[in-house]
Amino acid sequence: MESSTHLQLDPRSETPGAEAAQNGLRRSMGTRHLIMIAMGGVIGSGLFLSSGYTISQAGPLGAVIAYLVGAFVVCLVMACLGELAIAYPVSGAFHIYAARSIGPATGFTTAWLYWLCWAVAIGSEFTASGLLMQRWFPDVEVWVWCLVFAAILFGFNAVSSRFFGESEFWFAIIKVGAIIGLIILGGAALFGFHPLSASGNHPFLFENFNTSAGLFPNGFTGVLVTALAVFYAFSGSELIGVAAGETADPSRNIPKAMRSTVVRLLIFFVGAIAVIAATVPYDQVGLDESPFVTVFSSVGIPFAADVMNFVIITALLSAGNSGLFSCARMLYSLADEGHAPQAFKKLTSRGIPLIALSVSMLGGLASLISSVVAPESVYLALVSVAGFAVVGVWMSIVASHFFHRRAFVRNGGKVADLPYKAPLFPLVPILAFVLCLVSLIGIAMDPSQIAALYFGVPFVAACYLFFRLRYGGRTRKDESA
């Protein structure tokens, strides 16, 4: 394991330098912005579209279990992230955690892995949105919608960070409202209250869970192979750490946002999946239609399917909006460390890293390829690659927390003095790391997702090799010393 001579162990002593390092980025976001940015990043295609794939592979009960495990892992990662985000409240902070706590090469690799995660995720959100638009415009190619949505999201991000935060706040409210509606209306139908349903064969309670092939129609391995897709569905919760450098009073707002986000995700994700799995037979869900649309259609709400289609498209674009924000800040932070072209540090008068934003958008335009070649099959590949990347970043976060806390105590720090501390150390970071590793092993059993390993593992190795050849062990602080 690498070691770094630049470990900053006092969270409070790091803040002034972090402020200065922003060189123009504005601390203009509060708790509600952080919560909704995280919710906006999480609630996207992973829940609204690829949840159908999870149910079809794992079965109804297996899908609920998979999402419960995913929520549990998110709780562990967020606990570690909260402590680190206050210790290093800088924009695009994930690679800072790893660079200071583990080593500069790991920080460099983490940054590019997370950039890859969201660049690919942006493409998947565009593709999913284009697929859903064909409900109304079947003659318009998916790639046309990709271009339209790319222009819209670029405009949202190019104005100001506060404008981005406000747009995500309202986008997230729309998405959360849709999920609450699904849980209430779908749940009522499962209890027998569905007066508008054209069919009298609506399932009652959880009778769909007992399939003709048993509780786990594809065996328990079906749960394991969907773990990566589920983790991808929860990706975005860590955006709170990315936005830490543009957050007012991070020691107060970050922990509050962390706790609220975890509770909301647990209720919304697990509740929505339980209703969908209980309503739609597992062998009738897929990627051709959102399970949300299927549920509302089965309940019989007039025009609900069209309304939900619009809401889902809004949700997907919101997630892409958060992803583009994250990509740009990661490139900015890399440049600030001296590990990316300095052009990425250039800011507009409103504090926006416009060049970094433009380059990041190019990653999202990879969706054009998938929409032309094979929208559904390539979409699954995109989800798998993004899932690999986000799991790799989560592993980096929890490993950084493990080494950060150990060094903090070894150098005389008192855990009681930390503004926020992850509980049950070292169990929390170790358990989170192991569960993430298991999810990567699980995808080797799924031919449709194994491409994530074929691409992801060499990408990580190439990042380490490039850093060693190009930078050695140097960081920006070394060069300015």
Secondary structure as the mmCIF struct_conf table of DSSP 4:
data_model
#
loop_
_struct_conf.conf_type_id
_struct_conf.id
_struct_conf.beg_label_comp_id
_struct_conf.beg_label_asym_id
_struct_conf.beg_label_seq_id
_struct_conf.end_label_comp_id
_struct_conf.end_label_asym_id
_struct_conf.end_label_seq_id
BEND BEND1 THR A 5 THR A 5
HELX_RH_AL_P HELX_RH_AL_P1 PRO A 11 GLN A 22
TURN_TY1_P TURN_TY1_P1 ASN A 23 GLY A 24
STRN STRN1 MET A 29 MET A 29
HELX_RH_AL_P HELX_RH_AL_P2 THR A 31 VAL A 42
BEND BEND2 ILE A 43 GLY A 44
HELX_RH_AL_P HELX_RH_AL_P3 SER A 45 PHE A 48
TURN_TY1_P TURN_TY1_P2 LEU A 49 SER A 50
HELX_RH_AL_P HELX_RH_AL_P4 SER A 51 ALA A 87
BEND BEND3 TYR A 88 TYR A 88
TURN_TY1_P TURN_TY1_P3 SER A 91 ALA A 93
HELX_RH_AL_P HELX_RH_AL_P5 PHE A 94 SER A 101
TURN_TY1_P TURN_TY1_P4 ILE A 102 ILE A 102
HELX_RH_AL_P HELX_RH_AL_P6 PRO A 104 MET A 133
TURN_TY1_P TURN_TY1_P5 GLN A 134 TRP A 136
TURN_TY1_P TURN_TY1_P6 PRO A 138 ASP A 139
BEND BEND4 VAL A 140 VAL A 140
HELX_RH_AL_P HELX_RH_AL_P7 VAL A 142 VAL A 159
HELX_RH_AL_P HELX_RH_AL_P8 SER A 161 LEU A 190
TURN_TY1_P TURN_TY1_P7 PHE A 191 GLY A 192
TURN_TY1_P TURN_TY1_P8 PRO A 195 LEU A 196
BEND BEND5 ALA A 198 ALA A 198
BEND BEND6 GLY A 200 GLY A 200
TURN_TY1_P TURN_TY1_P9 LEU A 205 PHE A 206
HELX_RH_3T_P HELX_RH_3T_P1 GLU A 207 PHE A 209
BEND BEND7 ASN A 210 ASN A 210
STRN STRN2 THR A 211 THR A 211
TURN_TY1_P TURN_TY1_P10 SER A 212 ALA A 213
STRN STRN3 GLY A 214 GLY A 214
BEND BEND8 LEU A 215 PHE A 216
TURN_TY1_P TURN_TY1_P11 PRO A 217 ASN A 218
TURN_TY1_P TURN_TY1_P12 PHE A 220 PHE A 220
HELX_RH_AL_P HELX_RH_AL_P9 THR A 221 VAL A 225
TURN_TY1_P TURN_TY1_P13 THR A 226 THR A 226
HELX_RH_AL_P HELX_RH_AL_P10 ALA A 227 PHE A 234
TURN_TY1_P TURN_TY1_P14 SER A 235 GLU A 238
HELX_RH_AL_P HELX_RH_AL_P11 LEU A 239 VAL A 242
HELX_RH_3T_P HELX_RH_3T_P2 ALA A 243 GLU A 246
STRN STRN4 THR A 247 THR A 247
BEND BEND9 ALA A 248 ASP A 249
HELX_RH_AL_P HELX_RH_AL_P12 PRO A 250 LEU A 265
HELX_RH_PI_P HELX_RH_PI_P1 LEU A 266 VAL A 270
HELX_RH_AL_P HELX_RH_AL_P13 GLY A 271 THR A 279
BEND BEND10 VAL A 280 VAL A 280
HELX_RH_3T_P HELX_RH_3T_P3 TYR A 282 GLN A 284
BEND BEND11 LEU A 287 GLU A 289
HELX_RH_AL_P HELX_RH_AL_P14 PRO A 291 VAL A 299
TURN_TY1_P TURN_TY1_P15 GLY A 300 GLY A 300
TURN_TY1_P TURN_TY1_P16 PRO A 302 PHE A 303
HELX_RH_AL_P HELX_RH_AL_P15 ALA A 304 ASP A 336
TURN_TY1_P TURN_TY1_P17 GLU A 337 GLY A 338
BEND BEND12 HIS A 339 ALA A 340
HELX_RH_3T_P HELX_RH_3T_P4 GLN A 342 LYS A 345
TURN_TY1_P TURN_TY1_P18 SER A 349 ARG A 350
BEND BEND13 GLY A 351 GLY A 351
HELX_RH_AL_P HELX_RH_AL_P16 LEU A 354 GLY A 364
TURN_TY1_P TURN_TY1_P19 LEU A 365 ALA A 366
HELX_RH_AL_P HELX_RH_AL_P17 SER A 367 VAL A 373
HELX_RH_AL_P HELX_RH_AL_P18 PRO A 375 ARG A 410
TURN_TY1_P TURN_TY1_P20 ASN A 411 GLY A 412
HELX_RH_3T_P HELX_RH_3T_P5 VAL A 415 ASP A 417
BEND BEND14 PRO A 419 TYR A 420
BEND BEND15 PRO A 423 LEU A 424
TURN_TY1_P TURN_TY1_P21 PHE A 425 PRO A 426
HELX_RH_AL_P HELX_RH_AL_P19 LEU A 427 GLY A 442
HELX_RH_3T_P HELX_RH_3T_P6 ILE A 443 MET A 445
TURN_TY1_P TURN_TY1_P22 PRO A 447 ILE A 450
HELX_RH_AL_P HELX_RH_AL_P20 ALA A 451 ARG A 470
TURN_TY1_P TURN_TY1_P23 TYR A 471 GLY A 473
HELX_RH_AL_P HELX_RH_AL_P21 ARG A 476 SER A 480
#
